[in-house]
Amino acid sequence: MNTENYQTVYEIQKTAFLVLQKNLGVTNLIRFMQQFDKGYGNYTTDRDEWQKEYTVDKLFKQIKKKNE
């Protein structure tokens, strides 16, 4: 193995991200990376939990109040 051109995993990743960013742009680089994130938890259950206090009437009143 030739150690003259040896790069650490960090250096390879850094180079790869720079190449992808240059060719895809920041937005598409992020979209590309999101393909590999499976996430965690149960999205539907989690969403229902943090949105349980919202109702159509409450949201409508907030929007109307901001537009006054």
DSSP file (Angstrom, degrees, kcal/mol; ACC not computed):
  #  RESIDUE AA STRUCTURE BP1 BP2  ACC     N-H-->O    O-->H-N    N-H-->O    O-->H-N    TCO  KAPPA ALPHA  PHI   PSI    X-CA   Y-CA   Z-CA
    1    1 A M              0   0    0      0, 0.0     2,-0.7     0, 0.0     5,-0.0   0.000 360.0 360.0 360.0 130.0    0.0    0.0    0.0
    2    2 A N        -     0   0    0      1,-0.1     3,-0.4     3,-0.0     0, 0.0  -0.731 360.0-172.2 -83.0 114.7    1.4    3.4   -1.0
    3    3 A T    >   +     0   0    0     -2,-0.7     3,-0.7     1,-0.2    -1,-0.1   0.485  68.4  84.7 -88.4  -2.8    1.1    5.6    2.1
    4    4 A E  T 3  S+     0   0    0      1,-0.2    -1,-0.2     3,-0.0    -2,-0.0   0.886 101.6  32.1 -65.5 -37.4    2.1    8.8    0.2
    5    5 A N  T 3  S+     0   0    0     -3,-0.4    -1,-0.2     2,-0.1    -2,-0.1   0.189  88.0 139.0-104.0  15.2   -1.4    9.5   -0.9
    6    6 A Y    <   -     0   0    0     -3,-0.7     2,-0.4    -5,-0.0    -3,-0.1  -0.397  31.5-169.1 -65.5 132.2   -3.2    8.0    2.1
    7    7 A Q        -     0   0    0     -2,-0.1    -2,-0.1     3,-0.0     2,-0.1  -0.945  20.1-121.1-121.4 144.6   -6.2   10.0    3.3
    8    8 A T     >  -     0   0    0     -2,-0.4     4,-2.2     1,-0.1     5,-0.2  -0.329  33.0-106.0 -72.5 165.0   -8.1    9.5    6.5
    9    9 A V  H  > S+     0   0    0      1,-0.2     4,-2.7     2,-0.2     5,-0.2   0.902 123.3  54.6 -59.1 -41.0  -11.8    8.7    6.4
   10   10 A Y  H  > S+     0   0    0      1,-0.2     4,-2.6     2,-0.2    -1,-0.2   0.917 107.8  48.6 -59.0 -44.4  -12.5   12.3    7.5
   11   11 A E  H  > S+     0   0    0      2,-0.2     4,-2.3     1,-0.2    -1,-0.2   0.887 111.7  49.3 -65.2 -39.1  -10.4   13.7    4.6
   12   12 A I  H  X S+     0   0    0     -4,-2.2     4,-2.6     2,-0.2    -2,-0.2   0.930 112.7  47.2 -64.9 -45.3  -12.2   11.5    2.1
   13   13 A Q  H  X S+     0   0    0     -4,-2.7     4,-2.7     2,-0.2     5,-0.2   0.914 111.5  50.9 -62.2 -43.3  -15.6   12.5    3.4
   14   14 A K  H  X S+     0   0    0     -4,-2.6     4,-2.2    -5,-0.2    -1,-0.2   0.930 112.3  46.4 -60.6 -46.5  -14.6   16.2    3.3
   15   15 A T  H  X S+     0   0    0     -4,-2.3     4,-2.4     1,-0.2    -1,-0.2   0.922 112.6  50.4 -61.8 -45.0  -13.4   16.0   -0.3
   16   16 A A  H  X S+     0   0    0     -4,-2.6     4,-2.7     1,-0.2    -2,-0.2   0.915 110.7  48.5 -61.5 -44.5  -16.5   14.1   -1.3
   17   17 A F  H  X S+     0   0    0     -4,-2.7     4,-2.8     1,-0.2    -1,-0.2   0.892 110.9  50.9 -64.6 -38.8  -18.8   16.6    0.2
   18   18 A L  H  X S+     0   0    0     -4,-2.2     4,-2.4    -5,-0.2    -1,-0.2   0.914 112.1  46.8 -64.1 -42.1  -16.9   19.5   -1.4
   19   19 A V  H  X S+     0   0    0     -4,-2.4     4,-2.2     2,-0.2     5,-0.2   0.932 114.5  46.9 -64.6 -46.0  -17.2   17.8   -4.8
   20   20 A L  H  X>S+     0   0    0     -4,-2.7     4,-3.2     1,-0.2     5,-0.6   0.919 112.8  49.3 -62.4 -43.1  -20.9   17.1   -4.3
   21   21 A Q  H  X5S+     0   0    0     -4,-2.8     4,-2.0     1,-0.2    -1,-0.2   0.914 111.3  49.8 -62.7 -42.4  -21.6   20.6   -3.1
   22   22 A K  H  <5S+     0   0    0     -4,-2.4    -1,-0.2    -5,-0.2    -2,-0.2   0.898 121.0  34.5 -62.7 -40.4  -19.7   22.1   -6.1
   23   23 A N  H  <5S+     0   0    0     -4,-2.2    -2,-0.2    -5,-0.2    -1,-0.2   0.785 131.4  28.1 -88.4 -29.5  -21.6   20.0   -8.6
   24   24 A L  H  X5S-     0   0    0     -4,-3.2     4,-0.5    -5,-0.2    -3,-0.2   0.714 100.7-127.1-102.6 -25.3  -25.0   19.8   -7.0
   25   25 A G  H  X< -     0   0    0     -4,-2.0     4,-2.0    -5,-0.6     5,-0.2  -0.100  37.1 -74.4  86.4 163.2  -25.3   23.0   -5.0
   26   26 A V  H  > S+     0   0    0      1,-0.2     4,-2.4     2,-0.2     5,-0.2   0.922 128.6  50.7 -62.4 -47.4  -26.1   23.1   -1.3
   27   27 A T  H  > S+     0   0    0      1,-0.2     4,-2.2     2,-0.2    -1,-0.2   0.929 114.2  42.6 -60.2 -48.2  -29.8   22.4   -1.6
   28   28 A N  H  X S+     0   0    0     -4,-0.5     4,-2.4     2,-0.2    -1,-0.2   0.807 110.3  57.6 -71.7 -28.4  -29.4   19.3   -3.8
   29   29 A L  H  X S+     0   0    0     -4,-2.0     4,-2.5     2,-0.2    -1,-0.2   0.932 108.7  46.6 -62.3 -44.9  -26.5   18.1   -1.6
   30   30 A I  H  X S+     0   0    0     -4,-2.4     4,-2.1     2,-0.2    -2,-0.2   0.927 111.9  50.2 -62.7 -44.7  -28.8   18.2    1.4
   31   31 A R  H  X S+     0   0    0     -4,-2.2     4,-0.7     1,-0.2    -1,-0.2   0.897 110.9  50.4 -60.0 -40.4  -31.6   16.4   -0.6
   32   32 A F  H >< S+     0   0    0     -4,-2.4     3,-1.0     1,-0.2     4,-0.3   0.926 110.7  48.3 -62.3 -46.0  -29.0   13.8   -1.6
   33   33 A M  H >< S+     0   0    0     -4,-2.5     3,-1.5     1,-0.2     4,-0.2   0.840 102.0  63.9 -65.2 -33.2  -27.9   13.2    1.9
   34   34 A Q  H >< S+     0   0    0     -4,-2.1     3,-1.2     1,-0.3    -1,-0.2   0.728  87.3  72.0 -65.6 -21.1  -31.5   13.0    3.2
   35   35 A Q  T << S+     0   0    0     -3,-1.0    -1,-0.3    -4,-0.7    -2,-0.2   0.789  98.9  47.8 -61.6 -26.3  -31.9    9.8    1.1
   36   36 A F  T <  S+     0   0    0     -3,-1.5     2,-0.8    -4,-0.3    -1,-0.2   0.395  90.1  91.1-100.0   1.4  -29.7    7.9    3.5
   37   37 A D    <   -     0   0    0     -3,-1.2     3,-0.1    -4,-0.2    -1,-0.0  -0.870  48.4-177.6-101.0 109.7  -31.3    9.1    6.7
   38   38 A K        -     0   0    0     -2,-0.8    -1,-0.1     1,-0.2    -4,-0.0   0.587  31.1-147.5 -81.7  -9.4  -34.0    6.7    7.7
   39   39 A G        -     0   0    0      4,-0.0     2,-0.3     1,-0.0    -1,-0.2  -0.233  11.8-105.5  73.2-166.9  -35.0    8.8   10.7
   40   40 A Y        +     0   0    0     -3,-0.1    -3,-0.0    -2,-0.0    -1,-0.0  -0.972  65.7  24.1-154.2 163.7  -36.3    7.4   13.9
   41   41 A G  S    S-     0   0    0     -2,-0.3     2,-0.6     1,-0.1     0, 0.0  -0.186  96.0 -55.2  75.7-168.7  -39.5    7.0   15.9
   42   42 A N     >  -     0   0    0      1,-0.2     4,-2.9     2,-0.0     5,-0.3  -0.937  43.7-160.2-114.3 107.3  -43.0    7.0   14.5
   43   43 A Y  H  > S+     0   0    0     -2,-0.6     4,-2.9     1,-0.2     5,-0.2   0.887  89.3  49.6 -56.8 -44.6  -43.6   10.2   12.5
   44   44 A T  H  > S+     0   0    0      2,-0.2     4,-2.4     1,-0.2    -1,-0.2   0.934 114.4  43.6 -64.4 -47.0  -47.4   10.0   12.7
   45   45 A T  H  > S+     0   0    0      2,-0.2     4,-2.0     1,-0.2    -2,-0.2   0.926 115.9  48.5 -63.5 -45.5  -47.5    9.4   16.5
   46   46 A D  H  X S+     0   0    0     -4,-2.9     4,-2.2     2,-0.2     5,-0.2   0.919 112.4  48.4 -61.9 -44.1  -44.9   12.1   17.1
   47   47 A R  H  X S+     0   0    0     -4,-2.9     4,-1.6    -5,-0.3    -2,-0.2   0.922 110.2  51.2 -63.0 -44.7  -46.7   14.6   14.9
   48   48 A D  H  < S+     0   0    0     -4,-2.4     4,-0.5    -5,-0.2    -1,-0.2   0.876 109.4  52.8 -59.5 -37.2  -50.0   13.9   16.6
   49   49 A E  H >< S+     0   0    0     -4,-2.0     3,-0.8     1,-0.2     4,-0.2   0.946 113.3  39.7 -66.2 -49.5  -48.4   14.5   20.0
   50   50 A W  H 3< S+     0   0    0     -4,-2.2     3,-0.2     1,-0.2    -1,-0.2   0.668 120.2  46.5 -78.8 -12.9  -46.9   17.9   19.2
   51   51 A Q  T >< S+     0   0    0     -4,-1.6     3,-1.7    -5,-0.2    -1,-0.2   0.373  79.1 103.3-103.6   4.3  -49.9   19.1   17.3
   52   52 A K  T <  S+     0   0    0     -3,-0.8    -1,-0.1    -4,-0.5    -2,-0.1   0.776  78.9  53.7 -62.5 -26.1  -52.6   17.9   19.8
   53   53 A E  T 3  S+     0   0    0     -4,-0.2     2,-0.3    -3,-0.2    -1,-0.3   0.624  91.6  94.2 -82.6 -11.3  -53.2   21.5   21.1
   54   54 A Y    <   +     0   0    0     -3,-1.7     2,-0.3     4,-0.1     3,-0.1  -0.612  48.4 172.9 -84.5 138.6  -53.8   22.8   17.6
   55   55 A T     >  -     0   0    0     -2,-0.3     4,-2.4     1,-0.1     5,-0.2  -0.917  45.1-111.2-132.5 163.5  -57.3   23.1   16.2
   56   56 A V  H  > S+     0   0    0     -2,-0.3     4,-2.7     1,-0.2     5,-0.2   0.915 119.3  51.7 -60.3 -42.6  -58.5   24.7   13.0
   57   57 A D  H  > S+     0   0    0      2,-0.2     4,-2.4     1,-0.2    -1,-0.2   0.920 110.4  47.4 -62.0 -44.5  -60.2   27.5   15.0
   58   58 A K  H  > S+     0   0    0      2,-0.2     4,-2.2     1,-0.2    -1,-0.2   0.926 114.2  46.8 -63.2 -44.6  -57.1   28.3   17.0
   59   59 A L  H  X S+     0   0    0     -4,-2.4     4,-2.4     1,-0.2    -2,-0.2   0.912 111.6  51.1 -64.4 -42.0  -54.9   28.4   13.9
   60   60 A F  H  X S+     0   0    0     -4,-2.7     4,-2.6    -5,-0.2    -1,-0.2   0.912 110.1  49.8 -61.4 -43.5  -57.5   30.6   12.1
   61   61 A K  H  X S+     0   0    0     -4,-2.4     4,-2.5     2,-0.2    -1,-0.2   0.893 110.5  50.3 -63.1 -39.8  -57.6   33.0   15.0
   62   62 A Q  H  X S+     0   0    0     -4,-2.2     4,-2.1     2,-0.2    -2,-0.2   0.916 112.6  46.3 -64.4 -42.9  -53.8   33.3   15.1
   63   63 A I  H  X S+     0   0    0     -4,-2.4     4,-1.4     2,-0.2    -2,-0.2   0.929 113.8  48.3 -64.7 -44.5  -53.6   34.0   11.4
   64   64 A K  H  < S+     0   0    0     -4,-2.6     4,-0.3     1,-0.2    -2,-0.2   0.898 110.4  52.0 -63.1 -40.7  -56.4   36.5   11.6
   65   65 A K  H >< S+     0   0    0     -4,-2.5     3,-1.0     1,-0.2    -1,-0.2   0.887 108.4  51.0 -63.5 -40.4  -54.7   38.2   14.6
   66   66 A K  H 3< S+     0   0    0     -4,-2.1    -1,-0.2     1,-0.2    -2,-0.2   0.787 108.8  52.4 -67.2 -27.7  -51.4   38.5   12.7
   67   67 A N  T 3<        0   0    0     -4,-1.4    -1,-0.2     1,-0.2    -2,-0.2   0.439 360.0 360.0 -90.5   0.6  -53.1   40.1    9.7
   68   68 A E    <         0   0    0     -3,-1.0    -1,-0.2    -4,-0.3    -2,-0.1   0.480 360.0 360.0 -81.3 360.0  -54.8   42.8   11.7
